[in-house]
Amino acid sequence: MEQKVKNRWLIALAAVGIHISIGSVYAWSVFTKPIQQQFGWDLAEIQLAFSIAILFLGLSAAFLGHYVEKHGPRKAGILASLFFGAGIVGSGLAINLGSLPLLYVFYGVLGGIGLGVGYITPVSTLVKWFPDRRGLATGLAIMGFGFASMVASPIMNFLINSVGIANTFFILGIIYFVVMISSAQYLAPPPKGWVPAGFSADAAEGKKQIKKDLCQLTANEAVKTRRFYLLWLMLFINVTCGIAVISVASPMAQEMVGMSVATAALMVGLNGLFNGGGRIGWASLSDYIGRPNTYTAFFVIQAVLFFLLPNMTNPILFMVAMFIIMTCYGGGFASIPAYIGDLFGTKQLGAIHGYILTAWAAAGLAGPIFAAWVRNTTQSYTGTMTVFAAMFVVALVISLVIRIDLKKLQEEAKRKENSVELAS
């Protein structure tokens, strides 16, 4: 009996369901003031719950990437639902008990583990379902993560004012659990040897060029290559500078271009829109211009903009520059899974993606601390922007060096192909 093949667009929708749930972590700032008012805890202590969640996102993505590959996306999705749902519901319990350590355990540790597994699970599956549009597919899911805070923030705000902080966590925890576990049920890898309808015919007629994976490495083989660390550094620099700017966007706009508090708040809100839009836009574009060109473009654009930012006096120009930076920040996340597929194949993409995401965990901790340190040392945001511009020049060099490895891989793959043809 022929196996019924699932609809790959519904797989993409299921991926968005998971990512739009876990992406709500980016709306954590909505809770900080109400929690501070209720308990009088220090703002930095409350913010630490978010930092722990991002740290455990990276750690769980790295350590549980092999679980995703071994047990499949459905089981991994269920695991993510259980951890994330328990983390959010447990946060409500922590608020009821007035316990900050419990908030760290539930929101930071359990929620963070759910985040990490939930983030890599649908992405590795989507890359296998969309051999013709890797960038678009991963961009769709990761766009959900970027847009989530825009969707979640007003809902959280309304619930906190209506039913209180603890009940907001209880309601959201149950909703996220239901959405995630329902989405996980449809996730599955494609049957072996599957390609999209008409894909082979288009390739045969020359309408579509099939880009074969240059190699098929396991995660443990991938970490022994130079290109793995080059990719890790590229993501680390992109995220460090992006997160640092996000964390100080409002005060920086007020100080550097004299933006009003209300305008700066509007800019911060719109940043989320461009962050999400950049994920789908850049990732889709990478299918046409290639991942190496996409990352080189990120670093050229940002090196120039970070260098120009301190000299900008016009608030509108400043906002436009910030929005472009946000698209590059989001696009960097969304294009990474497809780049991993190009460089290492899809054999253990989830596990390799998990290892690469430790760059996000490291950057999540380093970015805001680094921005605050440079700001205090130089007494202005100008110094911070100049340092970031220099970091992007380093990233630009790395994006060019990785092409050398890519060229060697292509030549090696061609040699193997030729030797197989000669043998046959």
C-alpha positions as CSV (number, residue, x, y, z in Angstrom):
1,M,0.0,0.0,0.0
2,E,1.4,3.4,-1.0
3,Q,2.3,5.7,1.8
4,K,0.2,8.9,1.9
5,V,2.6,11.9,1.6
6,K,1.9,14.8,3.9
7,N,1.4,18.3,2.6
8,R,4.7,20.2,3.0
9,W,2.9,23.5,3.4
10,L,0.9,22.2,6.3
11,I,4.3,21.0,7.8
12,A,5.4,24.6,7.4
13,L,2.2,25.8,9.1
14,A,2.8,23.4,12.0
15,A,6.4,24.7,12.3
16,V,5.0,28.3,12.5
17,G,2.6,27.1,15.3
18,I,5.5,25.9,17.4
19,H,7.7,29.0,16.7
20,I,5.0,31.6,17.3
21,S,4.4,29.9,20.7
22,I,8.0,29.8,21.9
23,G,8.9,33.1,20.3
24,S,6.7,34.8,22.9
25,V,9.8,34.7,25.1
26,Y,10.9,37.9,23.4
27,A,7.9,39.7,25.0
28,W,9.3,39.0,28.5
29,S,9.7,42.8,29.0
30,V,5.9,43.0,29.3
31,F,6.1,41.1,32.6
32,T,9.1,43.0,34.1
33,K,7.4,46.1,35.4
34,P,4.2,44.4,36.8
35,I,6.4,41.8,38.6
36,Q,8.6,44.6,40.0
37,Q,5.6,46.6,41.2
38,Q,4.1,43.5,42.8
39,F,7.2,42.2,44.6
40,G,9.7,45.1,44.6
41,W,12.4,42.9,43.1
42,D,15.3,44.5,41.3
43,L,14.9,44.9,37.6
44,A,18.2,43.1,36.9
45,E,17.0,40.1,39.0
46,I,13.8,39.9,37.0
47,Q,15.6,40.2,33.7
48,L,17.9,37.3,34.7
49,A,14.9,34.9,34.1
50,F,15.0,35.9,30.4
51,S,18.8,35.5,30.2
52,I,18.6,32.0,31.8
53,A,15.9,31.0,29.3
54,I,18.2,32.1,26.4
55,L,21.2,30.3,27.9
56,F,19.2,27.1,28.2
57,L,17.8,27.6,24.7
58,G,21.4,27.3,23.4
59,L,22.4,24.5,25.8
60,S,19.3,22.3,25.1
61,A,19.5,22.9,21.4
62,A,23.1,21.6,21.5
63,F,22.6,18.7,23.8
64,L,19.1,17.6,22.5
65,G,19.8,18.0,18.8
66,H,20.7,14.3,18.6
67,Y,17.4,13.5,20.3
68,V,15.6,15.3,17.5
69,E,17.5,13.3,14.8
70,K,17.1,9.9,16.6
71,H,13.4,10.1,17.7
72,G,12.0,12.3,14.9
73,P,10.2,15.7,14.9
74,R,6.9,14.5,16.3
75,K,8.4,13.2,19.6
76,A,10.8,16.1,19.8
77,G,7.9,18.5,19.3
78,I,5.9,16.8,22.1
79,L,9.0,17.1,24.4
80,A,9.2,20.8,23.6
81,S,5.5,21.3,24.3
82,L,5.8,19.6,27.7
83,F,8.9,21.6,28.8
84,F,7.6,24.9,27.5
85,G,4.1,24.5,28.8
86,A,5.3,23.3,32.2
87,G,7.8,26.3,32.3
88,I,5.1,28.9,31.6
89,V,2.5,27.3,33.9
90,G,5.1,26.8,36.6
91,S,6.1,30.5,36.3
92,G,2.5,31.3,37.4
93,L,3.0,29.1,40.5
94,A,6.3,30.9,41.2
95,I,4.4,34.2,41.1
96,N,1.7,32.9,43.5
97,L,4.4,31.7,45.9
98,G,6.4,35.0,45.5
99,S,9.6,33.0,44.7
100,L,12.2,34.4,42.4
101,P,14.4,31.2,42.4
102,L,11.3,29.2,41.3
103,L,10.7,31.7,38.5
104,Y,14.3,31.0,37.4
105,V,13.8,27.3,37.5
106,F,10.4,27.3,35.6
107,Y,10.7,30.2,33.2
108,G,14.5,30.0,32.8
109,V,15.4,26.4,32.9
110,L,12.3,24.4,31.9
111,G,11.0,27.1,29.6
112,G,14.5,27.5,28.1
113,I,14.8,23.7,27.4
114,G,11.4,23.8,25.7
115,L,12.6,26.8,23.7
116,G,15.8,25.1,22.4
117,V,14.1,21.8,21.4
118,G,11.1,23.6,20.0
119,Y,13.3,25.9,17.9
120,I,15.4,23.3,16.1
121,T,12.7,20.5,15.7
122,P,10.6,22.0,12.9
123,V,13.5,23.7,11.2
124,S,15.5,20.6,10.5
125,T,12.3,18.9,9.2
126,L,11.4,21.8,6.9
127,V,14.8,21.8,5.2
128,K,14.2,18.2,4.1
129,W,10.7,19.0,2.8
130,F,11.9,22.0,0.7
131,P,15.0,20.9,-1.2
132,D,14.0,23.5,-3.8
133,R,13.3,26.4,-1.4
134,R,15.4,25.8,1.7
135,G,15.7,29.5,2.6
136,L,12.0,30.2,2.2
137,A,11.0,27.2,4.3
138,T,13.2,28.0,7.2
139,G,12.4,31.7,6.9
140,L,8.7,30.9,7.3
141,A,9.2,29.1,10.6
142,I,11.8,31.4,12.1
143,M,9.7,34.4,11.0
144,G,7.0,33.1,13.4
145,F,9.6,33.3,16.2
146,G,10.4,36.9,15.2
147,F,6.8,38.1,14.9
148,A,5.7,36.3,18.1
149,S,6.5,39.2,20.5
150,M,4.3,41.5,18.4
151,V,1.4,39.1,18.7
152,A,2.0,38.1,22.3
153,S,2.7,41.6,23.8
154,P,-0.8,43.1,23.6
155,I,-2.4,39.8,24.7
156,M,-0.1,39.6,27.7
157,N,-0.7,43.2,28.6
158,F,-4.5,42.7,28.4
159,L,-4.4,39.6,30.5
160,I,-2.1,41.0,33.2
161,N,-4.5,44.0,33.6
162,S,-7.6,41.7,33.6
163,V,-6.6,38.6,35.6
164,G,-3.2,39.3,37.2
165,I,0.3,38.0,36.5
166,A,0.0,34.5,37.8
167,N,-3.3,33.8,35.9
168,T,-1.7,35.2,32.7
169,F,1.1,32.6,33.0
170,F,-1.5,29.8,33.6
171,I,-3.7,30.8,30.7
172,L,-0.7,31.3,28.3
173,G,1.0,28.1,29.4
174,I,-2.1,26.0,28.6
175,I,-2.7,27.8,25.2
176,Y,1.0,27.4,24.1
177,F,0.9,23.7,25.2
178,V,-2.2,23.0,23.1
179,V,-0.9,24.9,20.0
180,M,2.5,23.2,20.2
181,I,1.4,19.7,20.9
182,S,-1.3,19.9,18.1
183,S,1.4,21.3,15.7
184,A,3.8,18.5,16.7
185,Q,1.3,15.8,15.6
186,Y,1.6,16.7,12.0
187,L,5.4,17.0,11.9
188,A,7.2,14.2,10.1
189,P,10.3,13.8,7.8
190,P,9.5,13.2,4.1
191,P,9.7,9.6,2.8
192,K,13.1,8.5,1.7
193,G,14.0,9.7,-1.8
194,W,11.0,12.1,-1.9
195,V,11.1,15.2,-4.0
196,P,8.3,17.8,-4.7
197,A,5.9,17.2,-7.5
198,G,7.4,18.2,-10.8
199,F,10.8,18.9,-9.3
200,S,12.6,16.1,-11.2
201,A,10.8,17.0,-14.5
202,D,11.7,20.7,-14.1
203,A,15.3,19.7,-13.4
204,A,15.4,17.4,-16.5
205,E,14.1,20.2,-18.7
206,G,16.6,22.7,-17.2
207,K,13.9,24.9,-15.6
208,K,15.2,24.1,-12.2
209,Q,18.8,23.4,-11.1
210,I,19.0,20.7,-8.4
211,K,21.7,21.7,-6.0
212,K,23.0,18.5,-4.5
213,D,24.3,18.6,-1.0
214,L,28.1,18.7,-1.2
215,C,28.5,16.2,1.6
216,Q,26.5,14.4,4.3
217,L,28.2,14.8,7.7
218,T,27.1,13.8,11.2
219,A,27.1,16.5,13.9
220,N,30.3,15.0,15.4
221,E,32.0,15.1,12.0
222,A,30.8,18.6,11.4
223,V,32.4,20.1,14.6
224,K,35.8,18.8,13.4
225,T,35.7,21.1,10.3
226,R,37.0,24.7,10.1
227,R,33.8,25.8,8.3
228,F,31.7,24.9,11.4
229,Y,33.6,27.4,13.5
230,L,33.6,30.1,10.8
231,L,29.8,29.7,10.6
232,W,29.5,29.8,14.5
233,L,31.6,33.1,14.6
234,M,29.5,34.7,11.9
235,L,26.3,34.0,13.8
236,F,27.9,35.0,17.1
237,I,29.0,38.5,15.8
238,N,25.6,39.1,14.0
239,V,23.6,38.2,17.2
240,T,25.9,39.9,19.7
241,C,25.7,43.3,17.9
242,G,22.0,42.8,17.1
243,I,21.0,41.9,20.7
244,A,23.2,44.7,22.1
245,V,21.4,47.3,19.9
246,I,17.9,45.8,20.7
247,S,18.7,46.1,24.5
248,V,19.6,49.8,24.3
249,A,17.6,50.9,21.3
250,S,15.3,53.4,23.1
251,P,17.9,55.2,25.3
252,M,20.3,55.3,22.4
253,A,17.8,56.9,20.1
254,Q,17.0,59.5,22.7
255,E,20.6,60.3,23.5
256,M,22.1,60.2,19.9
257,V,19.4,62.0,17.8
258,G,17.2,63.5,20.5
259,M,14.2,61.3,19.8
260,S,11.2,61.7,22.2
261,V,10.4,58.8,24.6
262,A,7.1,58.1,22.6
263,T,8.9,58.0,19.2
264,A,11.6,55.8,20.6
265,A,9.0,53.4,21.9
266,L,7.3,53.3,18.5
267,M,10.7,52.6,16.9
268,V,11.3,49.7,19.3
269,G,7.8,48.3,18.5
270,L,8.5,48.5,14.7
271,N,11.9,46.9,15.2
272,G,10.0,43.6,15.9
273,L,8.2,44.0,12.5
274,F,11.5,44.4,10.6
275,N,13.1,41.6,12.6
276,G,10.3,39.2,11.6
277,G,10.1,40.6,8.0
278,G,13.9,40.2,7.6
279,R,13.7,36.5,8.5
280,I,11.4,35.6,5.6
281,G,12.7,38.3,3.2
282,W,16.5,37.5,3.5
283,A,16.0,33.8,3.8
284,S,13.9,33.7,0.6
285,L,16.4,35.9,-1.2
286,S,19.2,33.5,-0.2
287,D,17.6,30.8,-2.4
288,Y,18.3,33.0,-5.4
289,I,21.6,34.8,-4.6
290,G,23.1,31.9,-2.5
291,R,23.9,31.8,1.2
292,P,27.5,33.0,0.9
293,N,26.4,36.2,-0.9
294,T,23.6,36.7,1.7
295,Y,25.9,36.7,4.7
296,T,28.5,38.9,2.9
297,A,25.7,41.4,2.2
298,F,24.6,41.3,5.9
299,F,28.1,42.3,7.1
300,V,28.8,44.9,4.4
301,I,25.4,46.7,5.2
302,Q,25.9,46.5,8.9
303,A,29.5,47.6,9.0
304,V,28.6,50.7,7.0
305,L,25.4,51.5,9.0
306,F,27.1,51.0,12.4
307,F,29.9,53.3,11.3
308,L,27.4,56.0,10.1
309,L,25.0,55.8,13.1
310,P,27.0,58.0,15.5
311,N,27.1,60.8,12.9
312,M,23.3,60.7,12.2
313,T,21.4,63.7,13.5
314,N,18.1,63.1,11.6
315,P,15.6,60.8,13.7
316,I,14.0,59.5,10.5
317,L,17.4,58.4,9.0
318,F,18.3,56.9,12.3
319,M,15.1,54.8,12.4
320,V,15.6,53.6,8.8
321,A,19.1,52.5,9.6
322,M,17.9,50.7,12.7
323,F,15.1,48.9,10.7
324,I,17.7,47.8,8.1
325,I,19.9,46.5,10.9
326,M,16.9,44.6,12.3
327,T,16.3,42.8,9.0
328,C,19.9,41.7,8.9
329,Y,19.7,40.5,12.5
330,G,16.5,38.4,11.8
331,G,17.8,37.3,8.4
332,G,21.0,35.9,10.0
333,F,18.9,33.5,12.1
334,A,16.7,32.4,9.3
335,S,19.4,31.7,6.7
336,I,21.6,29.7,9.0
337,P,19.7,26.3,8.8
338,A,19.8,26.5,5.0
339,Y,23.5,27.3,5.0
340,I,24.1,24.3,7.3
341,G,22.3,22.1,4.8
342,D,24.5,23.6,2.0
343,L,27.8,23.0,4.0
344,F,27.1,19.8,5.9
345,G,24.0,18.1,4.2
346,T,20.8,17.2,5.9
347,K,21.8,13.9,7.5
348,Q,22.0,15.4,11.1
349,L,20.9,19.0,10.4
350,G,19.0,19.3,13.6
351,A,22.0,18.3,15.8
352,I,24.4,20.6,13.8
353,H,21.9,23.5,14.1
354,G,21.8,22.8,17.8
355,Y,25.5,23.1,18.1
356,I,25.6,26.3,16.0
357,L,22.9,27.9,18.2
358,T,25.3,27.9,21.2
359,A,26.5,31.1,19.5
360,W,23.1,32.6,20.2
361,A,23.3,31.6,23.9
362,A,26.8,33.1,24.2
363,A,25.7,36.2,22.3
364,G,22.6,36.6,24.4
365,L,24.7,36.9,27.5
366,A,27.7,38.8,25.9
367,G,25.7,41.3,23.8
368,P,23.9,43.4,26.5
369,I,26.8,43.2,28.9
370,F,29.3,44.2,26.2
371,A,27.1,47.1,25.1
372,A,26.8,48.4,28.7
373,W,30.5,48.0,29.3
374,V,31.6,49.9,26.2
375,R,28.9,52.6,26.9
376,N,30.3,53.1,30.5
377,T,33.9,53.0,29.4
378,T,33.5,55.5,26.5
379,Q,30.7,57.5,28.1
380,S,28.8,57.4,24.8
381,Y,27.0,55.1,22.4
382,T,29.4,56.4,19.6
383,G,32.2,54.2,20.9
384,T,29.9,51.2,21.0
385,M,28.8,51.7,17.4
386,T,32.4,52.0,16.2
387,V,33.4,48.8,18.0
388,F,30.4,47.0,16.4
389,A,31.3,48.3,12.9
390,A,34.8,46.9,13.4
391,M,33.3,43.5,14.5
392,F,31.3,43.4,11.3
393,V,34.4,44.0,9.3
394,V,35.8,40.9,11.0
395,A,32.6,39.0,10.2
396,L,32.9,40.2,6.6
397,V,36.4,38.7,6.3
398,I,35.1,35.4,7.8
399,S,32.2,35.3,5.3
400,L,34.8,35.5,2.5
401,V,37.2,32.9,4.1
402,I,34.3,30.4,4.3
403,R,34.0,30.6,0.5
404,I,37.4,29.0,0.2
405,D,36.1,25.9,2.1
406,L,33.0,25.9,0.0
407,K,35.0,26.0,-3.2
408,K,37.1,23.1,-2.0
409,L,33.9,21.1,-1.2
410,Q,32.5,21.8,-4.6
411,E,35.7,20.7,-6.4
412,E,35.8,17.5,-4.3
413,A,32.1,16.8,-5.0
414,K,32.8,17.3,-8.8
415,R,35.8,14.9,-8.7
416,K,33.7,12.2,-7.0
417,E,30.9,12.7,-9.5
418,N,33.3,12.4,-12.4
419,S,34.9,9.3,-11.0
420,V,31.5,7.7,-10.6
421,E,30.6,8.5,-14.2
422,L,33.9,7.1,-15.4
423,A,33.4,3.9,-13.4
424,S,29.9,3.4,-14.8
